[in-house]
Amino acid sequence: MKRLPAAPMRARALAWAPALFTMAAIWMLSSSSAPGIPVHVLPFRDRGAHFLAYATLAFLVAHGVLAQRGPSETWIPRPRVWLFAVYTAVLWGLLDEVHQSFVPGRSPDLIDLCADALGGSVGAFSRVILSRRPSLTAPSHPSTASEAG
């Protein structure tokens, strides 16, 4: 098995850290009977909070997947990145809803899971679209800049 150099491995691990932190934050918030989030200021209140949380999660998961690209890899099938990020968000949302059934004062809700899925779809799509920008996907090479001019 080929080992990766330390710096790229560290960079790849750091690319996943925000997604893992978001997953932990969602879990901690759903563990509380009264999380204390002012959802009344969000559009669609509780559903809006679910949408935003899972849009953020899927965006960060897609970012982690896209960061797995090595120096010799120039293309990742974007539909697969989107699917993986959405599946991850939906599965985490499902697990969260089951988890809430064990928390006093909380209950699972299928509409929340739908908001999670919709948010995950939008978040993953946003990150995949951003990956199409050359500044986010390809490192700038001075040799290509001098050849173009």
C-alpha positions in Angstrom: 0.0 0.0 0.0 1.4 3.4 -1.0 1.7 5.9 1.8 0.9 9.5 1.4 3.4 12.2 2.4 2.7 13.8 5.8 1.7 17.2 4.6 -1.0 16.0 2.2 -2.4 13.6 4.8 -2.5 16.4 7.3 -4.3 18.7 4.8 -6.8 16.0 4.0 -7.5 15.4 7.7 -8.0 19.2 8.2 -10.4 19.3 5.3 -12.7 16.8 7.1 -12.4 18.6 10.5 -15.2 21.1 9.9 -17.6 18.4 8.8 -16.9 16.3 11.9 -17.2 19.4 14.1 -20.6 20.2 12.5 -21.7 16.6 13.1 -20.7 16.8 16.7 -22.5 20.2 17.2 -25.7 18.8 15.7 -25.5 15.8 18.0 -24.9 17.9 21.1 -27.7 20.3 20.2 -30.1 17.4 19.7 -29.1 15.9 23.0 -30.6 18.8 24.9 -34.2 19.0 25.9 -34.2 22.7 25.2 -31.2 23.6 23.0 -31.8 27.4 23.4 -31.4 28.2 19.7 -33.6 31.2 18.7 -35.3 29.4 15.8 -38.1 32.0 15.8 -35.9 34.4 13.9 -35.3 31.9 11.0 -37.7 31.4 8.1 -39.8 28.3 8.8 -38.5 28.3 12.3 -37.4 24.7 13.3 -37.4 23.5 9.7 -35.2 26.5 8.8 -32.7 25.5 11.5 -32.7 21.9 10.2 -32.2 23.2 6.6 -29.3 25.4 7.6 -27.6 22.8 9.8 -27.7 20.1 7.2 -26.9 22.4 4.3 -23.8 23.3 6.2 -23.0 19.7 7.0 -23.4 18.5 3.3 -21.3 21.5 2.1 -18.5 20.6 4.4 -18.7 16.8 3.6 -18.5 17.7 -0.1 -15.5 19.9 0.7 -13.9 16.9 2.5 -14.5 14.6 -0.4 -13.1 17.2 -2.9 -10.0 17.6 -0.8 -9.2 13.9 -1.2 -7.9 14.6 -4.7 -4.2 14.0 -4.9 -1.8 16.0 -7.1 -2.1 13.6 -10.0 -5.9 13.5 -9.9 -7.6 16.3 -11.8 -11.2 15.1 -11.9 -13.7 13.7 -9.5 -17.2 12.8 -10.7 -19.2 15.7 -9.2 -22.5 13.7 -9.1 -20.8 11.2 -6.8 -19.5 13.9 -4.6 -23.0 15.4 -4.4 -24.6 12.0 -3.7 -22.1 11.1 -1.0 -22.5 14.4 0.8 -26.3 14.2 0.6 -26.4 10.6 1.8 -24.1 11.5 4.6 -26.3 14.4 5.7 -29.5 12.4 5.4 -28.1 9.4 7.3 -26.9 11.8 10.0 -30.3 13.4 10.1 -32.0 10.0 10.4 -29.7 9.0 13.2 -30.3 12.4 14.8 -34.1 11.9 14.7 -33.8 8.4 16.2 -31.5 9.8 18.8 -34.1 12.5 19.7 -36.6 9.8 20.5 -34.5 9.0 23.5 -34.1 12.6 24.7 -36.7 13.8 27.2 -38.9 16.6 25.7 -37.8 15.7 22.1 -39.4 13.6 19.5 -38.5 12.4 16.0 -40.2 14.2 13.1 -40.3 13.1 9.5 -40.7 16.7 8.3 -37.4 17.6 10.1 -35.8 14.7 8.2 -37.2 16.2 4.9 -35.8 19.6 5.8 -32.4 17.9 6.5 -32.5 16.2 3.1 -33.4 19.4 1.3 -30.7 21.4 3.1 -28.2 18.6 2.4 -29.0 18.7 -1.3 -28.6 22.4 -1.5 -25.4 22.5 0.6 -23.8 19.7 -1.4 -24.9 21.3 -4.7 -23.4 24.6 -3.6 -20.0 23.1 -2.8 -19.9 21.1 -6.0 -20.8 24.2 -8.1 -18.0 26.1 -6.3 -15.6 23.4 -7.2 -16.0 24.2 -10.9 -14.3 27.5 -10.3 -10.7 27.2 -11.4 -9.4 29.1 -8.4 -10.9 26.4 -6.1 -10.0 23.3 -8.1 -6.7 23.8 -9.8 -3.5 25.2 -8.3 -2.0 28.0 -10.3 1.1 27.0 -12.2 3.5 29.8 -13.1 4.6 27.7 -16.2 1.1 27.7 -17.7 0.8 31.5 -17.1 4.0 32.2 -18.9 3.1 29.9 -21.8 -0.3 31.6 -22.3 1.2 35.1 -22.6 
